[in-house]
Amino acid sequence: MHIRYRKVPGKIVASAALVALLGVGAATLSVDMIADFEGYVPEAYQDPVGIWTKCFGDTEDVVPGARYTFDQCVDSLNAAVYAHAGPVLSCVPGLAEQPYKVRAAFVSMAYNIGPHGFCTSFVARYANAGEWERACKRMAEIYKTAKGKELPGLVRRRQAESALCLQGLREGR
């Protein structure tokens, strides 16, 4: 299957609601990172495991055969990131006090694997136990497959999320 990704035609700005939830640094970095890894596809398509998807990897309210404007895709991305960030902040309460790069890495991973998958992962368990470095390192080790096959894009994404998370811990706020 070949997905026709497009060049992003403009700047993606994090919504005010997302900034209020995550802070400006984490919101901006989350949106940018997710957009980069998901790619921009302004029409409905099926992802590698057959899930109907649109825009920047959004799987909500997808209409097979539909096309979406850039503004619709930006709105969809912001709404989807917001919808994933809330549960992550709830299941890892200490995340709100972590540096923005750690918050962005956690939200990016949750966007890709879903809030339930994230909240039941060892990443969340380690973070809730106060083992932040272990949680960051674990990100690079899990959820890299689709239908049992390791995907290079998921490997790169998990490595980038892990590296961003660790960088956030080293740099602090």
VOGU-3710 file (C-alpha; in Angstrom, 3 decimals, decimal comma):
1> mhiryrkvpg> 0,000/0,000/0,000  1,312/3,417/-0,908  -0,001/6,453/0,968  0,341/9,729/-0,948  1,791/12,137/1,609  1,903/15,814/0,674  4,128/18,710/1,587  2,488/20,679/4,392  1,181/23,836/2,672  1,503/26,154/5,656
11> kivasaalva> 2,416/26,615/9,288  0,573/24,517/11,832  -0,326/26,431/14,968  -1,303/24,759/18,237  -4,810/25,709/19,333  -5,422/27,873/22,389  -7,133/24,938/24,114  -4,104/22,714/23,545  -1,730/25,443/24,761  -3,859/25,861/27,893
21> llgvgaatls> -3,717/22,109/28,549  -0,042/21,410/27,819  1,709/24,785/27,875  2,975/26,567/24,782  6,250/24,623/24,402  4,724/21,166/24,763  1,680/22,020/22,631  3,759/23,442/19,778  6,311/20,641/19,888  3,598/17,948/20,088
31> vdmiadfegy> 1,739/19,305/17,078  4,945/19,686/15,039  6,287/16,241/15,958  2,992/14,482/15,305  2,505/16,275/11,980  6,035/15,334/10,897  5,666/11,664/11,778  2,079/11,213/10,634  2,519/13,087/7,371  -0,063/15,221/5,598
41> vpeayqdpvg> -2,703/13,444/3,525  -5,695/15,688/2,758  -8,008/12,855/1,839  -9,379/9,773/3,564  -7,099/6,738/3,301  -6,525/3,431/5,009  -3,392/3,157/7,142  -1,091/0,083/7,014  -3,474/-1,906/9,235  -6,622/-0,845/7,378
51> iwtkcfgdte> -7,923/1,912/9,679  -9,595/4,833/7,890  -7,480/7,906/8,485  -7,283/11,527/7,319  -5,050/14,567/7,386  -2,297/14,070/9,994  -3,124/10,541/11,100  -6,525/11,392/12,583  -8,893/8,414/12,751  -11,989/10,224/14,069
61> dvvpgarytf> -14,941/11,113/11,839  -13,232/9,958/8,660  -15,473/9,759/5,601  -14,110/7,292/3,016  -13,536/9,128/-0,264  -13,608/12,583/1,353  -11,045/15,353/0,783  -10,112/17,860/3,483  -8,733/21,395/3,308  -5,530/22,324/5,092
71> dqcvdslnaa> -7,511/24,339/7,642  -9,800/21,373/8,297  -6,727/19,177/8,784  -5,118/21,646/11,212  -8,357/21,831/13,205  -8,604/18,042/13,162  -4,992/17,669/14,313  -5,430/20,096/17,186  -8,663/18,439/18,317  -7,109/14,971/18,135
81> vyahagpvls> -3,953/15,989/20,017  -6,102/17,631/22,691  -8,262/14,495/22,929  -5,145/12,351/23,460  -3,316/14,708/25,831  -6,072/14,887/28,451  -6,127/11,155/29,227  -2,314/11,031/29,296  -2,173/13,837/31,851  -4,834/12,008/33,877
91> cvpglaeqpy> -3,163/8,607/33,864  0,308/10,074/34,562  -0,502/12,905/37,005  3,162/13,821/37,527  3,567/14,549/33,814  2,179/18,056/34,240  5,253/18,918/36,346  7,758/17,495/33,867  9,670/19,544/31,282  7,753/20,384/28,118
101> kvraafvsma> 9,821/18,010/25,952  8,828/15,085/28,176  5,155/16,099/27,914  5,447/16,436/24,130  7,090/13,003/23,759  4,409/11,308/25,883  1,579/12,977/23,940  3,164/12,074/20,586  3,386/8,432/21,590  -0,196/8,431/22,907
111> ynigphgfct> -1,434/10,014/19,670  0,070/7,113/17,756  -0,934/4,191/20,016  -4,056/5,637/21,623  -4,616/6,835/25,184  -5,575/3,381/26,458  -2,472/1,784/24,945  -0,317/4,517/26,401  -1,912/4,495/29,851  -1,499/0,719/30,169
121> sfvaryanag> 2,095/0,762/28,873  5,267/0,359/30,881  6,125/3,929/29,899  3,187/5,140/32,005  3,904/2,617/34,768  7,529/3,679/35,069  6,609/7,369/35,014  4,000/6,845/37,729  6,642/5,085/39,812  8,875/8,159/39,470
131> ewerackrma> 11,271/6,342/37,117  11,212/9,011/34,417  14,476/8,074/32,721  13,410/4,436/32,546  10,052/5,533/31,087  11,794/7,624/28,421  14,124/4,784/27,465  11,227/2,319/27,301  9,567/4,429/24,620  12,183/3,315/22,075
141> eiyktakgke> 11,553/-0,361/22,830  7,802/-0,799/22,304  4,953/-0,290/19,813  7,068/-0,451/16,677  5,027/-3,002/14,751  1,848/-3,201/12,697  0,297/-6,591/12,003  3,353/-8,200/13,602  5,845/-6,504/11,270  8,329/-3,917/12,514
151> lpglvrrrqa> 7,892/-0,698/10,545  10,939/1,551/10,003  8,800/4,687/10,449  7,585/3,498/13,857  11,128/2,594/14,886  12,279/6,133/13,970  9,312/7,674/15,742  9,847/5,740/18,981  13,575/6,574/18,912  12,789/10,272/18,387
161> esalclqglr> 10,185/10,299/21,171  12,586/8,564/23,534  15,430/10,945/22,652  13,186/14,007/23,090  11,979/12,711/26,435  15,524/12,072/27,678  16,651/15,468/26,393  13,810/17,080/28,333  14,918/15,340/31,518  18,536/16,455/31,016
171> egr> 17,623/20,073/30,246  14,897/20,460/32,851  12,248/23,073/32,174
//
